[in-house]
Amino acid sequence: MSRPEPAVLFALYHLGVDTTGNVKFRNLHDCARLLQVAPGELQTWLKAARIDQETATRTDFNISRAHVDAQLAGGPAEALSVAAEAYVAFVKARDEGGTTDVKLDIDYDDL
């Protein structure tokens, strides 16, 4: 399989939104299986697109909030819209704010 666009990878890996707008929790192995590649290949793709877990945890963007928004979407079209908006916001936060210390102190009561 050829490498999907970064926005597609971000939606699938970080938010659980596939290309049809189906939302489901997926880990790295689930995503790799869906994309028909080895987990290591998927990790390489994520790193090349700068959307890997290391970069995500060092970017001031609340992926947990975006994941919840995708989970609560009213249907596939809305889930795809949430995913697209989250990707744009993530890239902006990453590129404008840079990456810093690991951001794991998320207040989950204030999502």
Backbone as JSON Lines, residues from 0, in Angstrom:
{"i":0,"aa":"M","n":[0.84,-1.18,0.0],"ca":[0.0,0.0,0.0],"c":[0.88,1.24,0.0]}
{"i":1,"aa":"S","n":[0.46,2.26,-0.72],"ca":[1.21,3.5,-0.7],"c":[0.85,4.3,0.55]}
{"i":2,"aa":"R","n":[1.75,5.17,0.94],"ca":[1.56,5.94,2.17],"c":[0.42,6.92,2.02]}
{"i":3,"aa":"P","n":[-0.56,6.87,2.93],"ca":[-1.66,7.84,2.91],"c":[-1.16,9.25,3.24]}
{"i":4,"aa":"E","n":[-1.95,10.23,2.94],"ca":[-1.63,11.62,3.28],"c":[-1.51,11.75,4.8]}
{"i":5,"aa":"P","n":[-0.69,12.7,5.27],"ca":[-0.53,12.89,6.72],"c":[-1.85,13.11,7.47]}
{"i":6,"aa":"A","n":[-2.77,13.85,6.88],"ca":[-4.05,14.1,7.55],"c":[-4.82,12.81,7.77]}
{"i":7,"aa":"V","n":[-4.73,11.89,6.82],"ca":[-5.4,10.59,6.94],"c":[-4.74,9.77,8.04]}
{"i":8,"aa":"L","n":[-3.42,9.77,8.08],"ca":[-2.69,9.04,9.12],"c":[-2.99,9.62,10.5]}
{"i":9,"aa":"F","n":[-3.01,10.93,10.6],"ca":[-3.31,11.59,11.87],"c":[-4.7,11.19,12.37]}
{"i":10,"aa":"A","n":[-5.67,11.27,11.48],"ca":[-7.05,10.94,11.85],"c":[-7.15,9.49,12.33]}
{"i":11,"aa":"L","n":[-6.54,8.61,11.61],"ca":[-6.62,7.19,11.95],"c":[-5.87,6.88,13.24]}
{"i":12,"aa":"Y","n":[-4.61,7.27,13.32],"ca":[-3.77,6.89,14.45],"c":[-4.13,7.63,15.74]}
{"i":13,"aa":"H","n":[-4.33,8.93,15.65],"ca":[-4.56,9.71,16.87],"c":[-6.03,9.81,17.27]}
{"i":14,"aa":"L","n":[-6.93,9.8,16.29],"ca":[-8.34,10.01,16.6],"c":[-9.21,8.78,16.39]}
{"i":15,"aa":"G","n":[-8.7,7.79,15.69],"ca":[-9.48,6.58,15.43],"c":[-10.49,6.73,14.31]}
{"i":16,"aa":"V","n":[-10.32,7.73,13.47],"ca":[-11.26,7.99,12.37],"c":[-10.67,7.46,11.07]}
{"i":17,"aa":"D","n":[-11.36,6.49,10.46],"ca":[-10.86,5.97,9.19],"c":[-11.38,6.8,8.02]}
{"i":18,"aa":"T","n":[-11.02,6.44,6.82],"ca":[-11.36,7.25,5.64],"c":[-12.85,7.29,5.33]}
{"i":19,"aa":"T","n":[-13.63,6.4,5.93],"ca":[-15.09,6.41,5.73],"c":[-15.8,7.19,6.83]}
{"i":20,"aa":"G","n":[-15.03,7.66,7.82],"ca":[-15.63,8.38,8.93],"c":[-16.04,7.49,10.08]}
{"i":21,"aa":"N","n":[-15.72,6.2,9.98],"ca":[-15.99,5.27,11.06],"c":[-15.01,5.57,12.2]}
{"i":22,"aa":"V","n":[-15.53,5.69,13.41],"ca":[-14.7,6.04,14.56],"c":[-14.62,4.84,15.49]}
{"i":23,"aa":"K","n":[-13.38,4.46,15.82],"ca":[-13.16,3.3,16.67],"c":[-11.78,3.45,17.3]}
{"i":24,"aa":"F","n":[-11.65,3.06,18.56],"ca":[-10.33,3.1,19.16],"c":[-9.42,2.14,18.41]}
{"i":25,"aa":"R","n":[-8.24,2.62,18.04],"ca":[-7.27,1.79,17.33],"c":[-5.88,2.07,17.87]}
{"i":26,"aa":"N","n":[-5.12,1.02,18.13],"ca":[-3.73,1.21,18.51],"c":[-2.87,1.11,17.24]}
{"i":27,"aa":"L","n":[-1.57,1.21,17.41],"ca":[-0.65,1.19,16.27],"c":[-0.83,-0.08,15.43]}
{"i":28,"aa":"H","n":[-0.96,-1.21,16.1],"ca":[-1.09,-2.48,15.38],"c":[-2.42,-2.56,14.62]}
{"i":29,"aa":"D","n":[-3.48,-2.04,15.21],"ca":[-4.78,-2.0,14.52],"c":[-4.69,-1.13,13.27]}
{"i":30,"aa":"C","n":[-4.07,0.03,13.41],"ca":[-3.93,0.94,12.27],"c":[-3.08,0.31,11.17]}
{"i":31,"aa":"A","n":[-1.98,-0.31,11.56],"ca":[-1.1,-0.96,10.58],"c":[-1.85,-2.06,9.84]}
{"i":32,"aa":"R","n":[-2.61,-2.84,10.56],"ca":[-3.38,-3.93,9.94],"c":[-4.39,-3.35,8.94]}
{"i":33,"aa":"L","n":[-5.07,-2.29,9.33],"ca":[-6.05,-1.64,8.45],"c":[-5.38,-1.11,7.18]}
{"i":34,"aa":"L","n":[-4.17,-0.57,7.34],"ca":[-3.43,-0.02,6.2],"c":[-2.62,-1.09,5.45]}
{"i":35,"aa":"Q","n":[-2.64,-2.3,5.98],"ca":[-1.95,-3.44,5.37],"c":[-0.44,-3.23,5.27]}
{"i":36,"aa":"V","n":[0.13,-2.74,6.38],"ca":[1.58,-2.57,6.47],"c":[2.04,-3.08,7.83]}
{"i":37,"aa":"A","n":[3.32,-3.28,7.96],"ca":[3.89,-3.66,9.25],"c":[3.84,-2.46,10.2]}
{"i":38,"aa":"P","n":[3.72,-2.7,11.5],"ca":[3.71,-1.6,12.46],"c":[4.94,-0.69,12.34]}
{"i":39,"aa":"G","n":[6.09,-1.27,12.07],"ca":[7.3,-0.46,11.9],"c":[7.21,0.49,10.72]}
{"i":40,"aa":"E","n":[6.59,0.03,9.65],"ca":[6.39,0.88,8.47],"c":[5.47,2.05,8.81]}
{"i":41,"aa":"L","n":[4.4,1.77,9.54],"ca":[3.49,2.84,9.96],"c":[4.22,3.83,10.85]}
{"i":42,"aa":"Q","n":[5.04,3.36,11.77],"ca":[5.81,4.26,12.62],"c":[6.73,5.15,11.78]}
{"i":43,"aa":"T","n":[7.32,4.59,10.75],"ca":[8.18,5.37,9.86],"c":[7.38,6.46,9.16]}
{"i":44,"aa":"W","n":[6.18,6.11,8.7],"ca":[5.31,7.09,8.04],"c":[4.93,8.22,9.0]}
{"i":45,"aa":"L","n":[4.55,7.85,10.23],"ca":[4.15,8.85,11.22],"c":[5.31,9.79,11.53]}
{"i":46,"aa":"K","n":[6.49,9.23,11.7],"ca":[7.67,10.05,12.0],"c":[8.0,10.98,10.84]}
{"i":47,"aa":"A","n":[7.93,10.46,9.61],"ca":[8.22,11.28,8.43],"c":[7.25,12.45,8.31]}
{"i":48,"aa":"A","n":[6.01,12.24,8.72],"ca":[4.99,13.28,8.64],"c":[4.99,14.18,9.88]}
{"i":49,"aa":"R","n":[5.85,13.85,10.85],"ca":[5.93,14.6,12.11],"c":[4.61,14.58,12.88]}
{"i":50,"aa":"I","n":[3.99,13.4,12.87],"ca":[2.76,13.19,13.64],"c":[2.88,11.95,14.52]}
{"i":51,"aa":"D","n":[4.11,11.52,14.76],"ca":[4.36,10.37,15.61],"c":[4.04,10.72,17.07]}
{"i":52,"aa":"Q","n":[4.0,9.7,17.91],"ca":[3.63,9.9,19.31],"c":[4.6,10.85,20.02]}
{"i":53,"aa":"E","n":[5.88,10.71,19.76],"ca":[6.88,11.58,20.39],"c":[6.61,13.05,20.07]}
{"i":54,"aa":"T","n":[6.38,13.35,18.82],"ca":[6.09,14.73,18.42],"c":[4.77,15.19,19.03]}
{"i":55,"aa":"A","n":[3.77,14.32,19.0],"ca":[2.45,14.69,19.53],"c":[2.51,15.03,21.02]}
{"i":56,"aa":"T","n":[3.27,14.27,21.78],"ca":[3.33,14.54,23.23],"c":[4.19,15.76,23.56]}
{"i":57,"aa":"R","n":[4.9,16.27,22.59],"ca":[5.72,17.47,22.8],"c":[5.11,18.71,22.12]}
{"i":58,"aa":"T","n":[3.91,18.56,21.61],"ca":[3.23,19.67,20.94],"c":[2.07,20.13,21.83]}
{"i":59,"aa":"D","n":[1.92,21.43,21.97],"ca":[0.87,21.98,22.82],"c":[-0.47,21.93,22.07]}
{"i":60,"aa":"F","n":[-0.99,20.72,21.95],"ca":[-2.28,20.47,21.3],"c":[-2.95,19.35,22.06]}
{"i":61,"aa":"N","n":[-4.21,19.53,22.38],"ca":[-4.93,18.55,23.18],"c":[-5.54,17.47,22.27]}
{"i":62,"aa":"I","n":[-4.76,16.46,21.98],"ca":[-5.24,15.35,21.14],"c":[-6.37,14.6,21.83]}
{"i":63,"aa":"S","n":[-6.31,14.53,23.15],"ca":[-7.38,13.84,23.88],"c":[-8.72,14.52,23.61]}
{"i":64,"aa":"R","n":[-8.73,15.83,23.6],"ca":[-9.97,16.57,23.31],"c":[-10.45,16.28,21.9]}
{"i":65,"aa":"A","n":[-9.54,16.29,20.93],"ca":[-9.91,16.01,19.54],"c":[-10.44,14.59,19.41]}
{"i":66,"aa":"H","n":[-9.85,13.66,20.15],"ca":[-10.31,12.27,20.11],"c":[-11.73,12.16,20.65]}
{"i":67,"aa":"V","n":[-12.0,12.85,21.75],"ca":[-13.35,12.86,22.32],"c":[-14.34,13.48,21.33]}
{"i":68,"aa":"D","n":[-13.96,14.59,20.73],"ca":[-14.84,15.24,19.74],"c":[-15.17,14.29,18.59]}
{"i":69,"aa":"A","n":[-14.18,13.54,18.13],"ca":[-14.41,12.58,17.04],"c":[-15.34,11.46,17.51]}
{"i":70,"aa":"Q","n":[-15.13,10.99,18.73],"ca":[-15.97,9.92,19.28],"c":[-17.43,10.36,19.41]}
{"i":71,"aa":"L","n":[-17.63,11.63,19.72],"ca":[-18.98,12.15,19.93],"c":[-19.62,12.72,18.67]}
{"i":72,"aa":"A","n":[-18.92,12.64,17.57],"ca":[-19.45,13.19,16.31],"c":[-20.79,12.54,15.97]}
{"i":73,"aa":"G","n":[-21.63,13.32,15.31],"ca":[-22.98,12.87,14.98],"c":[-23.06,11.9,13.83]}
{"i":74,"aa":"G","n":[-21.97,11.56,13.23],"ca":[-21.97,10.61,12.12],"c":[-20.65,10.68,11.38]}
{"i":75,"aa":"P","n":[-20.49,9.87,10.36],"ca":[-19.23,9.81,9.63],"c":[-18.77,11.16,9.04]}
{"i":76,"aa":"A","n":[-19.69,11.91,8.45],"ca":[-19.3,13.19,7.85],"c":[-18.77,14.15,8.91]}
{"i":77,"aa":"E","n":[-19.43,14.19,10.05],"ca":[-18.99,15.06,11.12],"c":[-17.65,14.59,11.69]}
{"i":78,"aa":"A","n":[-17.47,13.29,11.82],"ca":[-16.19,12.75,12.32],"c":[-15.05,13.11,11.39]}
{"i":79,"aa":"L","n":[-15.28,13.02,10.1],"ca":[-14.24,13.41,9.12],"c":[-13.94,14.9,9.22]}
{"i":80,"aa":"S","n":[-14.96,15.71,9.44],"ca":[-14.77,17.15,9.59],"c":[-13.97,17.47,10.85]}
{"i":81,"aa":"V","n":[-14.33,16.82,11.95],"ca":[-13.59,17.0,13.21],"c":[-12.13,16.61,13.0]}
{"i":82,"aa":"A","n":[-11.89,15.5,12.34],"ca":[-10.53,15.02,12.11],"c":[-9.73,16.0,11.25]}
{"i":83,"aa":"A","n":[-10.36,16.52,10.21],"ca":[-9.68,17.47,9.33],"c":[-9.32,18.75,10.09]}
{"i":84,"aa":"E","n":[-10.25,19.26,10.87],"ca":[-9.99,20.48,11.65],"c":[-8.92,20.23,12.71]}
{"i":85,"aa":"A","n":[-8.96,19.06,13.34],"ca":[-7.95,18.74,14.36],"c":[-6.56,18.65,13.75]}
{"i":86,"aa":"Y","n":[-6.47,18.07,12.56],"ca":[-5.16,17.96,11.91],"c":[-4.58,19.35,11.62]}
{"i":87,"aa":"V","n":[-5.4,20.22,11.08],"ca":[-4.94,21.59,10.77],"c":[-4.48,22.29,12.06]}
{"i":88,"aa":"A","n":[-5.27,22.15,13.12],"ca":[-4.91,22.79,14.38],"c":[-3.64,22.19,14.97]}
{"i":89,"aa":"F","n":[-3.49,20.88,14.86],"ca":[-2.28,20.22,15.37],"c":[-1.05,20.73,14.62]}
{"i":90,"aa":"V","n":[-1.11,20.75,13.31],"ca":[0.03,21.2,12.5],"c":[0.38,22.65,12.84]}
{"i":91,"aa":"K","n":[-0.62,23.48,13.02],"ca":[-0.37,24.89,13.38],"c":[0.32,24.96,14.74]}
{"i":92,"aa":"A","n":[-0.18,24.22,15.71],"ca":[0.43,24.22,17.05],"c":[1.86,23.7,16.99]}
{"i":93,"aa":"R","n":[2.07,22.65,16.23],"ca":[3.4,22.05,16.12],"c":[4.37,22.99,15.42]}
{"i":94,"aa":"D","n":[3.93,23.59,14.32],"ca":[4.83,24.4,13.52],"c":[5.05,25.8,14.09]}
{"i":95,"aa":"E","n":[4.03,26.36,14.72],"ca":[4.16,27.71,15.26],"c":[4.69,27.7,16.69]}
{"i":96,"aa":"G","n":[4.27,26.71,17.47],"ca":[4.7,26.65,18.86],"c":[5.93,25.81,19.06]}
{"i":97,"aa":"G","n":[6.23,25.0,18.07],"ca":[7.37,24.1,18.2],"c":[7.06,22.97,19.16]}
{"i":98,"aa":"T","n":[8.02,22.13,19.34],"ca":[7.86,21.03,20.3],"c":[8.67,21.36,21.53]}
{"i":99,"aa":"T","n":[8.14,20.99,22.67],"ca":[8.76,21.33,23.94],"c":[8.84,20.09,24.82]}
{"i":100,"aa":"D","n":[8.8,20.33,26.11],"ca":[8.76,19.21,27.04],"c":[7.5,18.38,26.81]}
{"i":101,"aa":"V","n":[7.53,17.17,27.25],"ca":[6.39,16.27,27.11],"c":[5.17,16.89,27.8]}
{"i":102,"aa":"K","n":[4.05,16.89,27.1],"ca":[2.8,17.46,27.61],"c":[1.85,16.33,27.99]}
{"i":103,"aa":"L","n":[1.96,15.85,29.21],"ca":[1.09,14.77,29.66],"c":[0.2,15.18,30.81]}
{"i":104,"aa":"D","n":[0.27,16.44,31.2],"ca":[-0.5,16.9,32.36],"c":[-1.84,17.49,31.92]}
{"i":105,"aa":"I","n":[-2.61,16.7,31.2],"ca":[-3.9,17.14,30.69],"c":[-4.96,16.96,31.77]}
{"i":106,"aa":"D","n":[-5.75,18.0,31.97],"ca":[-6.87,17.9,32.89],"c":[-8.05,17.32,32.14]}
{"i":107,"aa":"Y","n":[-8.28,16.02,32.32],"ca":[-9.32,15.33,31.57],"c":[-10.73,15.75,31.98]}
{"i":108,"aa":"D","n":[-10.86,16.44,33.12],"ca":[-12.17,16.95,33.5],"c":[-12.5,18.23,32.73]}
{"i":109,"aa":"D","n":[-11.51,18.8,32.08],"ca":[-11.7,20.05,31.34],"c":[-11.45,19.86,29.86]}
{"i":110,"aa":"L","n":[-11.95,18.78,29.32],"ca":[-11.79,18.52,27.89],"c":[-12.78,19.36,27.13]}
